[in-house]
Amino acid sequence: MMNKQILKVIPMLLLLLLWGHTNRANAQTNLLQNPSFEMPYQANGEASSWGRWHRNSSQDQFSDCANGYHKLPHWSAETNPVLVRQGSVSQHVGNQWDTWNAGVFQTVPVTAGRSYRFSVWTYSFGSNNNFPGPSEGGLQSNVRVGIDPNGSGLWNDSDVVWGATINPLDTWQQVSVEVVATGNQISVFTSANWGVQGVNQCRAHLDTWFDAAELIEVGPPPTNTPAPLPTQPPPPPQPVITNTPVPPTPTFTPEVPPTNTPAPTDTPVPTNTPVPGGTICVNAFADDNANGQRDENEGFMGGVTFTIASSTQLVAQAVSNGSPQPVCFEALEPGAYTVTQIVPGALEMTTAASATLELSVGNVIGVEFGSRVRSAAPTAVATEVASVPEGVVTPPAANTGSTSGSSGSGVSWLAVGGLLLLAMAVILLGVLVFLVLRGQKTA
């Protein structure tokens, strides 16, 4: 009898174990595309399915490292096994001698009202010596992750929830954050911030790596449903709410160009129906002669930041890579947009800083901004002239052919005149002495 009961219980236990394992597997599904940052990588250095973001400081901050300023860093694929946590590649972001605040991001379809956790493994190195030497003590990389619960794709959106900050110098550490989705998509961000106000962190190597990212659903938010009173009959069983994922809604994600996999035709992927809208393509050219237009012998300029804004908010931003291929922002809603260029400190604009465009459905509008490398610093004489306060007339330079324009010539004539007067006075005094002595002898 006992053996029969045991035989009946064993299948039930197996079913319960399988059911629990299935639920856990469903709950732990990674919702990210390319979570381990594998190849291929885009031309501007970010892994496929990911976009870049960065923070820019005003140019007046760049003169002093203690200002904790932020300059555009570099993104690249890292294959050094020591700097790879999962797979064969990790996402590298770094700079030399200039501090920065940047990372990568991805926008993912989700179910509104559900809780999601985003985590990533990260590693930092800061030093004037080359890797794999140890980082310099006291440096701060300030790594954290964030989630925008409404999926705007903007790192500086006011409702982005940022997690705790860590400083993973010379070691892999995991950092995470959790939020409740407010819409049908969320945006996840990785961030490292080497710019610290009041601290000079300018070093030859300021690098951070990201790998093994994960976005999972951790369940619905807790409710405050009160327990039924003992005297009342229990409520009828509620229907089971299954977690049916919302089909991906095509959305515009800034700075995430299509993957590098070549396609034989321009036929869009069947699963992503393009959202009706317009396209704005932007590029920067090297306007060496500063005539405001790109000539045949002029190339393209890298490192110029483009922003696209509607009348109410910043819509997208990207950085030129110095190639003829423009940066295109697709599926933009019809309306008016302001496109702006922001040049680094070594460049000066040769065209207008911004352009206002009226975009309609199906339109493709191209914009090219011009800039060139700043000329050499002015001479000392020019600096002195420029520093004269407004309203003060600056005399022209001395002319050796004119006696009235040379201060040195004026000093010479005064000296000669003084000597002549002194000689005449001596002669006159001698004459007077002679006359006096002669008068005395006559008397």
C-alpha positions in Angstrom: 0.0 0.0 0.0 2.8 2.4 0.9 4.6 1.7 -2.3 1.5 2.5 -4.3 1.0 5.9 -2.5 4.6 6.8 -3.2 4.2 5.9 -6.8 1.2 8.2 -7.0 3.0 11.1 -5.3 6.2 11.0 -7.5 4.4 12.0 -10.8 2.7 14.9 -9.0 6.0 16.2 -7.6 7.6 15.9 -11.1 4.7 17.9 -12.6 5.1 20.6 -9.9 8.8 20.9 -10.5 8.4 21.1 -14.2 5.7 23.8 -13.8 7.8 25.8 -11.5 10.8 25.6 -13.8 8.7 26.7 -16.8 7.4 29.7 -14.9 10.9 30.7 -13.8 12.2 30.4 -17.3 9.3 32.6 -18.6 9.9 35.2 -15.9 13.7 35.3 -16.6 13.5 35.9 -20.4 16.1 38.5 -21.4 14.2 41.1 -23.5 17.3 42.8 -24.9 18.6 42.5 -28.4 22.3 41.6 -28.5 22.7 41.7 -24.7 26.3 40.6 -24.8 27.3 43.3 -27.3 28.6 40.9 -30.0 29.5 41.7 -33.5 28.8 43.4 -35.9 29.5 47.0 -34.7 28.4 50.2 -36.4 30.9 52.5 -38.0 30.7 54.9 -35.1 31.6 52.2 -32.6 28.4 50.9 -30.9 27.2 47.3 -31.0 24.3 46.4 -33.2 20.8 47.0 -31.7 22.4 49.6 -29.3 22.6 53.4 -29.7 25.1 55.9 -28.3 24.4 58.8 -26.0 26.8 61.4 -24.4 26.7 64.6 -22.4 28.4 67.8 -23.7 29.8 70.7 -21.6 30.1 74.3 -22.8 33.4 75.1 -24.4 34.3 77.6 -21.6 34.7 74.7 -19.2 37.4 72.9 -21.3 40.4 75.0 -20.1 40.5 73.5 -16.6 40.2 69.8 -15.8 39.0 70.6 -12.3 35.7 71.8 -13.8 34.7 68.2 -14.3 33.7 68.9 -17.9 32.3 66.3 -20.4 33.7 65.8 -23.9 32.7 63.4 -26.6 34.3 60.0 -26.0 35.0 57.1 -28.4 33.0 53.9 -28.7 34.5 50.6 -30.0 34.4 46.8 -29.9 36.7 45.2 -27.2 38.1 41.7 -27.8 40.7 41.5 -25.1 39.6 38.4 -23.1 40.3 40.1 -19.8 37.9 42.9 -20.7 35.1 40.6 -22.0 32.6 39.2 -19.5 30.3 37.2 -21.8 30.8 36.0 -25.4 33.7 37.3 -27.4 33.2 41.1 -27.4 32.3 43.8 -24.9 31.3 47.4 -25.5 34.1 49.9 -24.8 33.7 53.6 -24.2 36.7 55.8 -23.4 38.8 58.9 -23.9 42.3 60.2 -23.5 43.0 63.3 -21.3 39.4 64.5 -21.5 36.8 63.5 -19.0 33.4 62.3 -20.3 29.9 61.1 -19.4 28.3 58.7 -21.9 27.1 55.2 -22.5 24.8 53.1 -24.7 21.0 52.6 -24.7 18.2 50.4 -26.2 14.4 50.8 -26.4 12.4 47.6 -25.8 8.7 46.7 -26.1 7.1 45.9 -22.7 3.8 45.6 -20.9 2.6 48.7 -19.1 2.2 48.3 -15.4 4.8 45.5 -15.1 8.1 45.8 -13.1 11.4 45.3 -15.0 15.0 45.0 -13.9 17.9 46.1 -16.0 21.4 45.0 -15.1 24.9 45.0 -16.7 28.4 44.0 -15.9 31.0 46.8 -16.0 34.8 47.3 -15.7 36.7 50.6 -15.5 40.4 51.6 -16.0 41.9 55.0 -15.3 45.6 55.8 -15.4 48.5 57.6 -17.1 50.0 54.1 -17.6 48.9 51.6 -20.2 46.6 48.6 -19.5 47.0 46.1 -17.7 48.7 48.3 -15.1 46.5 49.1 -12.1 44.3 52.1 -12.1 45.3 55.2 -10.2 43.9 55.3 -6.7 41.2 57.9 -6.0 39.8 58.1 -9.6 36.1 57.8 -10.0 34.3 56.3 -13.0 30.8 56.7 -11.4 29.0 53.8 -13.3 25.3 53.4 -13.1 22.3 52.2 -15.2 18.9 53.8 -15.8 15.5 53.1 -17.2 13.1 55.5 -18.8 9.6 54.0 -18.0 8.0 55.6 -21.0 10.7 54.7 -23.5 11.6 58.1 -24.9 15.1 57.1 -25.7 16.5 60.3 -24.2 19.1 60.0 -21.4 18.2 63.4 -20.0 14.4 62.8 -19.9 13.1 64.0 -16.5 11.5 60.6 -15.6 14.6 58.4 -16.2 15.2 56.3 -13.0 18.9 55.9 -12.2 20.2 53.2 -10.0 23.1 53.3 -7.5 26.6 54.5 -8.6 29.6 52.1 -8.4 33.3 52.5 -9.1 34.5 49.2 -10.7 38.2 50.0 -11.1 40.2 47.0 -12.3 37.3 44.5 -11.6 34.0 43.3 -13.1 31.0 44.4 -11.1 27.2 44.2 -11.8 24.9 47.2 -11.4 21.1 47.2 -11.8 17.9 49.3 -11.5 14.2 48.4 -11.3 11.1 50.3 -12.5 7.5 49.9 -13.3 6.7 50.5 -17.0 4.3 53.4 -17.7 3.9 52.7 -21.4 4.3 49.9 -24.0 8.1 50.4 -24.2 11.0 51.4 -22.0 14.5 52.7 -22.7 17.5 51.3 -20.8 20.8 53.2 -20.4 24.3 52.4 -19.3 26.4 55.4 -18.0 29.9 56.2 -16.8 30.9 59.7 -15.6 34.6 60.5 -15.3 33.9 64.2 -14.9 33.9 65.2 -11.2 33.4 68.8 -10.2 36.4 70.2 -8.3 38.7 67.1 -9.1 41.3 66.9 -11.9 40.6 63.5 -13.4 42.3 64.1 -16.8 44.4 61.0 -17.5 45.9 59.3 -20.5 43.3 56.4 -20.1 39.7 56.9 -19.0 38.0 53.7 -20.1 34.8 51.8 -19.2 33.5 48.5 -20.6 29.9 47.1 -20.5 29.0 43.4 -21.1 26.4 40.8 -20.2 23.4 43.1 -20.0 20.0 41.8 -19.0 16.4 43.1 -19.0 13.9 40.9 -17.3 10.3 41.2 -16.1 10.1 40.8 -12.3 6.3 40.8 -12.1 3.4 43.2 -11.6 3.7 45.9 -8.9 2.4 45.0 -5.4 -1.2 45.8 -4.8 -3.0 46.9 -1.6 -5.9 44.5 -1.9 -7.2 44.0 1.7 -7.7 40.4 2.9 -11.4 39.3 3.2 -13.0 39.4 6.6 -13.4 35.9 8.3 -17.2 36.3 8.5 -17.5 36.9 4.8 -17.4 34.1 2.2 -14.2 34.1 0.2 -14.3 35.9 -3.1 -14.7 33.8 -6.2 -11.5 32.9 -7.9 -10.2 35.5 -10.4 -9.1 34.6 -13.9 -5.4 34.0 -14.3 -3.7 36.9 -16.0 -1.1 35.6 -18.4 1.9 37.6 -19.4 1.2 38.0 -23.1 4.0 40.2 -24.5 2.8 43.2 -26.5 3.9 42.9 -30.1 6.9 45.2 -30.8 5.8 48.6 -31.8 8.2 50.2 -34.3 9.5 53.3 -32.8 12.2 55.8 -33.6 15.3 55.3 -31.6 18.0 58.0 -31.9 21.5 57.1 -32.9 20.6 53.4 -33.6 21.3 52.9 -37.3 20.4 49.6 -39.0 22.9 46.7 -38.4 25.9 46.2 -40.6 24.5 43.0 -42.2 24.3 43.9 -46.0 20.8 43.4 -47.5 20.4 42.7 -51.2 17.4 45.0 -51.6 15.8 47.9 -49.7 12.9 45.7 -48.7 12.1 46.3 -45.0 12.2 43.5 -42.5 8.7 41.9 -42.6 8.3 42.1 -38.8 8.9 45.9 -38.6 6.3 47.8 -40.6 7.7 51.4 -41.0 5.8 54.1 -39.2 4.5 56.7 -41.6 6.6 59.9 -41.3 9.5 61.8 -42.8 13.3 61.6 -42.7 15.9 64.2 -42.0 19.5 63.4 -43.0 22.4 65.5 -41.6 26.1 65.7 -42.2 29.0 68.0 -41.6 31.6 69.1 -44.2 35.1 70.6 -43.8 34.6 74.1 -45.2 38.3 74.9 -45.5 37.8 78.1 -47.5 34.9 79.2 -45.3 32.6 80.0 -48.2 29.6 78.3 -46.6 29.3 75.5 -49.2 31.0 72.2 -49.8 33.4 72.3 -52.8 34.6 69.3 -54.7 38.0 69.3 -53.0 36.5 69.5 -49.5 35.8 66.4 -47.4 33.6 65.8 -44.3 34.1 66.6 -40.7 33.8 64.2 -37.8 33.0 64.9 -34.1 30.2 67.4 -34.8 27.1 66.8 -32.7 23.6 67.2 -34.3 20.4 67.7 -32.3 16.8 67.6 -33.7 14.1 69.2 -31.6 10.4 69.9 -32.1 8.7 72.9 -30.6 8.3 71.1 -27.3 11.3 68.7 -26.8 14.6 67.3 -28.0 13.8 64.4 -30.4 17.2 63.0 -31.2 20.9 63.5 -31.3 23.9 62.0 -33.1 27.5 62.7 -34.0 29.1 62.9 -37.4 31.8 60.3 -38.2 33.6 62.2 -41.0 32.3 60.1 -43.9 30.1 61.0 -46.9 27.3 58.9 -45.3 24.9 61.3 -43.5 23.2 60.6 -40.2 19.5 59.9 -41.0 16.6 60.2 -38.5 13.7 58.3 -39.9 10.0 57.9 -39.1 9.7 61.5 -37.7 6.2 62.8 -37.2 5.2 65.6 -39.6 5.8 69.1 -38.3 8.5 71.7 -37.8 11.9 70.7 -36.5 15.0 72.7 -35.6 18.3 71.0 -36.6 21.4 72.3 -34.7 25.1 71.6 -35.0 27.4 71.8 -32.0 31.1 71.8 -32.9 34.0 70.9 -30.6 36.4 73.5 -29.3 39.0 73.0 -32.1 36.5 73.9 -34.8 34.6 77.1 -35.8 31.3 77.2 -37.7 31.3 78.6 -41.3 27.5 78.2 -41.8 24.5 78.9 -39.6 24.4 77.0 -36.3 20.8 75.7 -36.9 18.1 75.3 -39.5 14.4 75.1 -39.2 12.6 72.5 -41.4 9.0 71.7 -42.2 8.6 68.0 -42.6 5.7 66.1 -44.1 4.9 62.5 -44.6 7.3 60.8 -47.0 9.7 63.7 -47.3 13.4 63.2 -47.1 15.3 66.5 -46.3 19.0 66.7 -46.3 21.1 69.3 -44.3 24.8 69.9 -44.4 26.6 72.1 -41.9 30.0 73.6 -42.5 32.9 74.1 -40.1 36.7 74.3 -40.2 39.7 74.1 -37.9 40.3 77.3 -36.0 43.1 79.4 -37.3 46.3 80.0 -35.3 46.3 82.3 -32.3 46.7 86.0 -33.2 50.0 87.8 -32.6 50.9 89.8 -29.5 50.3 93.1 -31.2 46.9 92.0 -32.4 46.0 90.8 -28.9 46.9 94.2 -27.5 44.7 96.0 -30.1 41.8 93.7 -29.4 42.0 94.3 -25.7 41.5 98.1 -26.0 38.1 99.0 -24.4 35.3 99.9 -26.8 35.3 103.6 -27.6 39.0 104.1 -27.3 40.7 105.0 -30.6 43.9 102.9 -31.2 46.6 104.9 -33.1 48.0 103.2 -36.2 51.4 101.6 -36.2 54.5 103.8 -36.3 55.7 105.0 -39.8 59.5 105.6 -40.0 58.9 108.0 -42.9 56.9 110.5 -40.9 58.1 112.6 -38.0 54.6 113.1 -36.6 53.8 109.3 -36.3 56.9 108.2 -34.5 57.2 108.6 -30.7 61.0 107.9 -30.9 61.5 110.8 -33.4 59.6 113.3 -31.1 61.9 112.4 -28.2 65.0 113.1 -30.3 63.9 116.7 -31.3 63.2 117.6 -27.7 66.7 116.4 -26.7 68.3 118.5 -29.4 66.3 121.6 -28.4 67.3 121.2 -24.8 71.0 121.0 -25.6 70.8 124.2 -27.7 69.1 126.1 -25.0 71.7 125.0 -22.5 74.6 126.0 -24.8 73.0 129.5 -25.3 72.6 129.9 -21.6 76.3 129.1 -21.0 77.4 131.5 -23.7 75.2 134.3 -22.3 76.6 133.7 -18.8 80.1 133.9 -20.2 79.4 137.2 -21.9 78.0 138.7 -18.7 81.0 137.6 -16.7 83.3 139.1 -19.3 81.5 142.4 -19.2 81.5 142.6 -15.4 85.3 141.9 -15.2 86.0 144.5 -18.0 84.0 147.1 -16.2 86.0 146.6 -13.0 89.4 147.0 -14.8 88.2 150.2 -16.4 87.2 151.7 -13.1 
